[in-house]
């Protein structure tokens, strides 16, 4: 599933190219996770003001309204002056005066939704409960500690929930917890302030390095310009079950948390 670094890499790869473009047409394929919310023809003639990111959502701001785009489990975007003929997994295409933006999503868990404003009920439903952005100045270690103190669930699950801090998905939660030396099953409420400070720094470090590396390409992720990520070659624990820890040499272990695989080192992450 594309996580925060992959979504931000995607945004950076086409945001400048589409800014200022006029929408010519919008084409939909098979239904995605949620309906568009308007008749596609109604968007013709509108102008793209810019592209933002909130958590794992891309927000395409228009001169009237905005499009909220989520890549789901397997989605990826392409943007070019000319794209090849649509394939069976291409379910959304936005044709503009500066090129076409296309969503390819084999599993169709992604979505493109139109909202009149960011305060519209549907937009608030999707964005309203998202936590603080981890790479922003608003991600404060003390406030992070306060938020975790209210949560008794396992710290890995709290990170994935996205309401305390947004966008720390499965890959990067495992990596950040390893870097901070925290066992993924420990209760978030039990973490001391010094340990939360280490985790806060680890989250920023891991996400920053992943962004620099173009994200992680585990299956078919690529940016809107076709570039693949390389962070998967730097992981310390993720997808390395049975392999020796790069720090202590002990075998990396895995467990299931909320139907997701968690990877950790039993020696480096004792508690």
C-alpha positions in Angstrom: 0.0 0.0 0.0 1.5 3.4 -0.9 2.3 5.2 2.3 3.1 8.8 3.1 6.5 8.9 1.4 5.1 7.3 -1.8 2.2 9.7 -1.9 4.4 12.7 -1.3 6.9 11.5 -4.0 3.9 11.1 -6.3 2.7 14.6 -5.6 6.1 16.1 -6.2 6.4 14.3 -9.5 3.4 16.0 -11.1 2.3 19.0 -9.0 4.3 21.6 -10.8 3.4 20.2 -14.2 -0.4 20.3 -13.7 -0.6 23.6 -11.8 -2.4 26.2 -13.9 -3.9 23.6 -16.3 -7.5 23.8 -17.4 -9.6 20.7 -17.2 -10.8 19.4 -20.5 -12.5 16.2 -19.5 -12.7 13.5 -16.9 -13.1 9.8 -17.7 -14.0 7.0 -15.3 -13.5 3.3 -15.6 -14.9 0.7 -13.3 -16.2 1.9 -9.9 -13.6 2.8 -7.3 -14.0 2.7 -3.5 -16.3 5.7 -3.5 -18.3 7.5 -6.2 -16.9 10.7 -7.7 -19.7 12.8 -6.2 -20.6 14.9 -9.3 -21.2 14.5 -13.0 -17.7 14.4 -14.6 -18.7 16.9 -17.3 -19.3 19.5 -14.6 -15.6 19.8 -14.0 -14.7 20.7 -17.6 -13.3 24.2 -17.8 -12.1 24.4 -14.2 -8.5 25.3 -13.5 -6.0 23.5 -11.3 -4.6 25.8 -8.6 -2.2 23.3 -7.1 -1.7 19.9 -5.5 -1.4 19.3 -1.7 -1.1 16.2 0.5 -2.9 15.4 3.7 -1.8 12.1 5.1 -2.2 9.7 2.3 -4.7 11.8 0.4 -3.7 14.0 -2.5 -5.8 17.2 -2.7 -6.1 18.7 -6.2 -7.3 22.3 -5.6 -9.4 23.7 -8.4 -10.7 27.3 -8.9 -14.0 25.8 -7.9 -13.9 22.9 -5.4 -11.2 20.2 -5.1 -10.6 16.5 -5.9 -9.5 14.2 -3.1 -7.5 11.3 -4.4 -6.4 8.2 -2.5 -4.2 5.5 -4.0 -5.8 2.7 -2.0 -3.9 -0.6 -1.8 -2.4 -0.8 -5.2 -2.9 2.5 -7.0 -0.4 4.6 -8.8 -0.6 7.8 -10.9 0.9 8.7 -14.3 1.1 12.1 -15.7 2.3 12.9 -19.2 1.5 15.1 -22.2 0.4 11.9 -24.0 -0.4 8.6 -22.3 -0.8 5.2 -24.0 -4.3 3.7 -24.6 -6.1 2.9 -21.3 -5.7 -0.6 -19.9 -8.2 -2.7 -17.9 -6.9 -1.3 -14.6 -7.0 2.3 -15.5 -10.1 3.7 -13.8 -9.7 7.5 -13.7 -8.2 9.9 -16.2 -8.1 13.7 -15.9 -7.4 15.3 -19.3 -6.0 18.9 -19.0 -4.4 21.5 -21.3 -1.0 20.5 -19.8 -1.3 16.7 -19.9 -3.3 13.8 -18.6 -3.4 12.4 -15.1 -4.3 8.7 -14.9 -5.0 6.4 -11.9 -4.1 2.7 -12.4 -5.5 0.6 -9.6 -5.8 -3.2 -10.0 -7.6 -3.8 -6.7 -9.8 -0.7 -7.0 -9.5 0.3 -3.3 -8.4 3.8 -4.4 -10.8 6.7 -4.8 -11.3 10.1 -6.5 -13.9 12.3 -4.8 -15.1 15.8 -5.6 -15.9 18.2 -2.8 -17.1 21.8 -3.1 -14.8 22.8 -0.2 -12.5 21.2 2.3 -15.2 21.9 4.9 -17.9 20.0 2.9 -19.3 17.0 4.9 -17.6 14.4 2.7 -14.2 16.1 2.8 -14.5 16.4 6.6 -15.5 12.8 6.8 -12.3 11.7 5.0 -9.9 14.2 6.5 -11.4 15.4 9.8 -9.9 12.7 12.1 -6.4 12.7 10.6 -3.6 13.3 13.1 -0.7 15.7 12.8 1.6 15.6 9.8 4.9 13.9 11.0 7.2 16.0 8.8 5.6 19.3 9.8 6.6 21.7 12.6 3.3 20.8 14.2 4.6 17.3 15.1 5.8 18.1 18.6 7.3 15.5 20.8 5.5 16.6 24.0 2.1 16.6 22.3 2.9 13.3 20.8 3.6 11.9 24.3 0.4 13.3 25.5 -1.6 11.7 22.7 0.0 8.3 23.2 -0.7 8.4 27.0 -4.4 8.2 26.1 -4.0 5.1 24.1 -3.7 1.6 25.7 -3.4 -0.3 22.4 -0.1 -1.6 21.1 2.1 1.3 19.8 2.3 -0.2 16.3 -1.5 -0.2 16.0 -1.7 3.3 17.4 0.8 4.5 14.7 -1.2 2.8 12.0 -4.5 4.3 13.2 -3.4 7.7 12.0 -5.3 9.8 14.5 -2.4 10.7 16.7 0.1 11.1 13.9 -0.9 10.6 10.3 0.8 8.6 7.5 3.1 6.3 9.4 2.1 3.1 7.6 3.1 -0.5 8.0 6.6 -0.3 6.5 7.7 2.9 8.2 6.1 2.1 11.6 8.2 -1.1 11.8 11.3 0.7 10.8 10.7 3.7 13.2 10.1 1.3 16.1 13.3 -0.5 15.4 15.3 2.7 15.3 13.8 3.8 18.6 14.4 0.4 20.2 10.7 -0.2 21.0 8.9 -3.5 20.8 5.8 -3.1 18.5 3.5 -4.8 21.0 4.1 -2.5 24.0 1.1 -0.4 25.0 1.4 3.2 23.8 0.3 4.5 27.2 3.3 2.8 28.9 6.0 4.6 26.9 8.0 7.0 28.9 8.7 10.5 27.7 12.3 9.7 26.8 11.2 6.7 24.7 8.5 8.8 23.0 11.1 11.5 22.2 13.3 8.8 20.5 10.3 7.5 18.6 9.3 11.0 17.5 12.9 11.5 16.1 12.9 8.0 14.5 9.6 8.7 12.7 10.9 11.9 11.2 14.2 10.3 10.3 12.7 7.2 8.6 10.1 9.2 6.7 12.6 11.8 5.6 15.1 9.1 4.3 12.3 7.3 2.6 11.2 10.5 0.9 14.8 11.1 -0.3 14.9 7.6 -1.6 11.8 8.0 -3.7 9.7 5.8 -1.4 9.5 2.0 -1.4 8.7 -0.1 -4.5 7.7 -3.5 -3.2 5.4 -4.5 -6.1 4.5 -1.9 -8.7 4.8 1.6 -7.1 6.3 4.3 -9.2 5.9 8.1 -9.2 3.7 9.9 -11.7 6.8 10.3 -13.9 7.6 6.5 -13.8 10.4 6.6 -11.2 10.6 3.7 -8.7 11.5 4.0 -5.1 14.7 2.5 -3.4 14.0 2.6 0.3 13.2 -1.1 0.3 16.9 -1.8 0.0 17.6 0.2 3.2 15.1 -1.5 5.6 16.4 -2.8 8.9 13.5 -5.1 9.8 10.6 -4.8 7.3 10.2 -8.0 5.1 13.4 -9.4 6.6 12.0 -12.3 8.7 14.6 -14.9 9.5 17.5 -12.7 8.3 20.1 -11.5 10.7 19.6 -8.1 12.3 22.0 -5.6 10.8 22.9 -4.4 14.3 23.1 -7.4 16.6 22.9 -10.4 14.3 19.8 -12.0 15.8 17.2 -13.3 13.5 14.4 -10.8 12.6 11.0 -12.0 13.7 7.5 -11.2 12.5 4.0 -11.3 14.0 0.5 -10.3 13.0 -1.1 -7.2 14.3 -4.5 -6.2 13.0 -4.1 -8.4 10.0 -0.8 -6.7 9.1 2.7 -8.2 9.3 5.0 -6.5 11.8 8.7 -7.1 11.8 11.1 -6.6 14.7 14.4 -7.6 16.3 13.8 -9.5 19.6 17.2 -8.3 20.9 17.2 -4.7 19.8 13.6 -4.2 20.7 13.3 -6.0 24.0 10.5 -3.9 25.5 
